[in-house]
Amino acid sequence: MKSSQNPVVAYFKSAFEEFGKVTWPTKEQAALLTGIVIGVSLVVGVYLGLLDLGFSQAYQALLKATPDNTVTDTSGESSPGVVAPDGITVETVPADSSDSSSQQ
């Protein structure tokens, strides 16, 4: 014969029965295992921090080792921030000068 018990109530009853079957660690075991977890976490954190620092330093060294690709305009002054591939000439025109024929 089927039980007419609510399925939610049956679920919680069986869950509490399972909790009774669990072998819980002693206070000393819990403290030891907690210490191990904290210790391993610290070691992994330091390892990842050093790895990140190493990669960051290597990336900065790589950026410093690349040649500076600044473009020299017609006046002979370099324009930082303007990057042009080799073989391409970039000419800059001052913002004040404008071609009056193109504005008509």
C-alpha positions, 0 to 999 in steps of 0.5 A: 500500500502506498504512503499518503505522506506529503513528498516534501515531508518524506524528503526531509525525514529521509534527509535527517535519517541520512544525517544520523548515519554521517560520521562527523570528524572530531573537534581536533580533526576538524581543526587539523583539516581546516588548518590544512585547507588554509595552509594550502590556500596560502601556498597556492595564493603565493604561487599564483601571485609570484607567477603573476608578478613574473608574467607582468615583469616579462610583459613590461620587459617585452614592451620596453624591448620593442622599438619606438614607432613614432612618426616624424612630421615635416617639421622634423618633430616627432609625434608620440602616439602616432604609429605607422608601419615601416614604409608608410609616410604620415604627414600632419597638417596643423589644425589652423591651416585649411584649404579655402577652396574645399570649403566653397 
